[in-house]
């Protein structure tokens, strides 16, 4: 049997499998940012790009792969990687006439927390939420950081009803979890939007946009809710 034709629930999704492997090594080791004076001198001397090239050439290949594929804060796939993953899943869905859903999640009040407590606190909360989502989704699902404040989960071979079960599980359980202890013991709620191929949309761009419109409906409803495209 061709691998693409195997039931997806019988195996771990390849994108998710790779994400698990990349996350096992821990957080991405970010090089310290140079101070402004040193950076200015490098730029003036024309050595900046040469220094970057030298630094990259000395990086471990596995570390370079993680930096390329993962978001540095959440350790989930970044925008570019999940777009590729969703493109791949939609091709399979169209070929074999299967559903594929996306779930977009926003931490309620995260922007206000960032303004009041700073980026470090907001990033710590987002990282805690990402870890929680990672543990709640199925092995075939593909979680990612889609934008500055939004997490996205690709749910292959899943209709809106099935994705709603996952969304409600996340929504009802996350408020009970301590997602960060920076500044205080943070407990948060989240708003979620869901869109499904082919019922809601037939292209990647439209599918994600419909999910974000549904997310805005949840926010307009006061947060801590799930809405459908």
For each residue, the residues with C-beta under 8 A, 3 or more apart:
1: 5 6
2: 5 6
3: 6
4: 92 95 96
5: 1 2 96
6: 1 2 3 10 11
7: 10 157
8: 11 13 140 156 157
9: 140 157
10: 6 7
11: 6 8 140
12: 16 17 20 139 140
13: 8 16 17 139 140 141 142 156
14: 17 18
15: 18 19 77 85 88 142 154
16: 12 13 19 20 139 140 141 142
17: 12 13 14 20 21
18: 14 15 21 22 69
19: 15 16 22 23 70 76 77 142 143
20: 12 16 17 23 24
21: 17 18 24
22: 18 19 25 65 66 69 70 75
23: 19 20 26 70 75 134
24: 20 21
25: 22 62 63 66
26: 23
27: 72 75
28: 63 66 67 70 72 75
29: 63
30: 72
31: 55
32:
33:
34: 38 39 42
35: 38 39
36: 39 40
37: 40 41
38: 34 35 41 42
39: 34 35 36 42 43 48
40: 36 37 43 44
41: 37 38 44 45
42: 34 38 39 45 47 48 51
43: 39 40 46 48
44: 40 41
45: 41 42
46: 43 50
47: 42 50 51
48: 39 42 43 51 52
49: 52 53
50: 46 47 53 54
51: 42 47 48 54 55
52: 48 49 55 56
53: 49 50 56 57
54: 50 51 57 58
55: 31 51 52 58 59
56: 52 53 59 64
57: 53 54
58: 54 55
59: 55 56 63 64 67
60: 63 64
61: 64 65
62: 25 65 66
63: 25 28 29 59 60 66 67
64: 56 59 60 61 67 68
65: 22 61 62 68 69
66: 22 25 28 62 63 69 70
67: 28 59 63 64 70 72
68: 64 65
69: 18 22 65 66 77 78 81
70: 19 22 23 28 66 67 75 76 77 78 81
71: 74 75 76 77 78 144 145
72: 27 28 30 67 75
73: 123 126 127 130 145
74: 71 126 127 130 145 151
75: 22 23 27 28 70 71 72 127 130
76: 19 70 71 130 133 134 143 144 145 151
77: 15 19 69 70 71 81 82 85 142 143 144 145
78: 69 70 71 81 82 144 145
79: 82 83 144 145 146 147
80: 83 84
81: 69 70 77 78 84 85 144
82: 77 78 79 85 86 142 144 146 152 154
83: 79 80 86 87 204
84: 80 81 87 88
85: 15 77 81 82 88 89 142 144 154
86: 82 83 89 90 100 102 142 154 204 207 208
87: 83 84 90 91 204
88: 15 84 85 91 92
89: 85 86 92 93 100 142 154 156
90: 86 87 93 94 100 197 203 204 207
91: 87 88 94 95
92: 4 88 89 95 96 98 100 156
93: 89 90 96 97 98 99 100 156 157 197 198
94: 90 91 97 198
95: 4 91 92
96: 4 5 92 93
97: 93 94
98: 92 93 156 157
99: 93 157 158 159 196 197 198 199
100: 86 89 90 92 93 154 155 156 157 158 196 197 207
101: 154 155 158 159 160 162 163 194 195 196 197
102: 86 152 153 154 155 163 194 195 196 207 208 211
103: 152 153 155 163 166 167 192 193 194 211
104: 146 150 151 152 192 193 194 208 211 212 214 215
105: 129 133 150 151 152 153 170 190 191 192 215
106: 110 149 150 151 190 191 192 215 218 219
107: 110 125 126 129 149 188 189 190
108: 188 189 190 191 219 223 224
109: 112 113 188 223
110: 106 107 113 114 122 125 126 149 188
111: 114 115 149
112: 109 115 116
113: 109 110 116 117 121 122 125 186
114: 110 111 117 118 119 121 122
115: 111 112
116: 112 113
117: 113 114 121 122 183
118: 114 121 122
119: 114 122 123
120: 123 124 182
121: 113 114 117 118 124 125 180 182 183 186
122: 110 113 114 117 118 119 125 126
123: 73 119 120 126 127
124: 120 121 127 128 180 182 186
125: 107 110 113 121 122 128 129 179 180 182 186 188
126: 73 74 107 110 122 123 129 130 145 149 151
127: 73 74 75 123 124 130 131 180
128: 124 125 131 132 177 178 179 180 186
129: 105 107 125 126 132 133 151 174 179 188 190
130: 73 74 75 76 126 127 133 134 143 145 151
131: 127 128 134 135 179
132: 128 129 135 136 170 173 174 177 179
133: 76 105 129 130 136 137 143 151 153 170
134: 23 76 130 131 137 143
135: 131 132
136: 132 133 166 169 170 173
137: 133 134 141 143 153 155 166
138: 141 155 166
139: 12 13 16
140: 8 9 11 12 13 16 155 156 157
141: 13 16 137 138 153 154 155 156 166
142: 13 15 16 19 77 82 85 86 89 153 154 156
143: 19 76 77 130 133 134 137 151 152 153
144: 71 76 77 78 79 81 82 85 151 152 153 154
145: 71 73 74 76 77 78 79 126 130 150 151 152
146: 79 82 104 150 151 152 208
147: 79 150
148:
149: 106 107 110 111 126
150: 104 105 106 145 146 147 212 215
151: 74 76 104 105 106 126 129 130 133 143 144 145 146
152: 82 102 103 104 105 143 144 145 146 208 211
153: 102 103 105 133 137 141 142 143 144 166
154: 15 82 85 86 89 100 101 102 141 142 144
155: 100 101 102 103 137 138 140 141 158 162 163 166
156: 8 13 89 92 93 98 100 140 141 142
157: 7 8 9 93 98 99 100 140
158: 99 100 101 155 162 163 166 196
159: 99 101 162 163 196 199
160: 101 163 164 194 195 196 199 200 228 229
161: 164 165
162: 101 155 158 159 165 166
163: 101 102 103 155 158 159 160 166 167 194 196
164: 160 161 167 168 194 226 228
165: 161 162 168 169
166: 103 136 137 138 141 153 155 158 162 163 169 170
167: 103 163 164 170 171 192 194 226
168: 164 165 171 172 226
169: 136 165 166 172 173
170: 105 132 133 136 166 167 173 174 190 192
171: 167 168 174 175 189 190 192 224 225 226
172: 168 169 175
173: 132 136 169 170 176 177
174: 129 132 170 171 177 179 188 189 190
175: 171 172 187 188 189 224
176: 173 187
177: 128 132 173 174 187
178: 128 181 185 186 187
179: 125 128 129 131 132 174 186 187 188
180: 121 124 125 127 128 183 185 186
181: 178 184 185 186
182: 120 121 124 125 186
183: 117 121 180 186
184: 181
185: 178 180 181
186: 113 121 124 125 128 178 179 180 181 182 183
187: 175 176 177 178 179
188: 107 108 109 110 125 129 174 175 179
189: 107 108 171 174 175 223 224
190: 105 106 107 108 129 170 171 174 223 224
191: 105 106 108 215 218 219 223 224 225 226 227
192: 103 104 105 106 167 170 171 215 218 225 226 227
193: 103 104 211 212 213 214 215 216 217 218 226 227 228 229
194: 101 102 103 104 160 163 164 167 211 214 226 227 228 229
195: 101 102 160 200 201 207 208 210 211 214 228 229
196: 99 100 101 102 158 159 160 163 199 200 207 229
197: 90 93 99 100 101 200 201 202 207
198: 93 94 99 201 202
199: 99 159 160 196
200: 160 195 196 197 206 207 210 211 228 229
201: 195 197 198 206 207 209 210 229
202: 197 198 206 207
203: 90 206 207
204: 83 86 87 90 207 208
205: 208 209
206: 200 201 202 203 209 210
207: 86 90 100 102 195 196 197 200 201 202 203 204 210 211
208: 86 102 104 146 152 195 204 205 211 212
209: 201 205 206 212 213
210: 195 200 201 206 207 213 214 229
211: 102 103 104 152 193 194 195 200 207 208 214 215 229
212: 104 150 193 208 209 215 216
213: 193 209 210 216 217 229
214: 104 193 194 195 210 211 217 218 227 228 229
215: 104 105 106 150 191 192 193 211 212 218 219 227
216: 193 212 213 219 220
217: 193 213 214 220 221 227
218: 106 191 192 193 214 215 221 223 225 226 227
219: 106 108 191 215 216 222 223
220: 216 217
221: 217 218 225 227
222: 219 225
223: 108 109 189 190 191 218 219
224: 108 171 175 189 190 191
225: 171 191 192 218 221 222
226: 164 167 168 171 191 192 193 194 218
227: 191 192 193 194 214 215 217 218 221
228: 160 164 193 194 195 200 214
229: 160 193 194 195 196 200 201 210 211 213 214
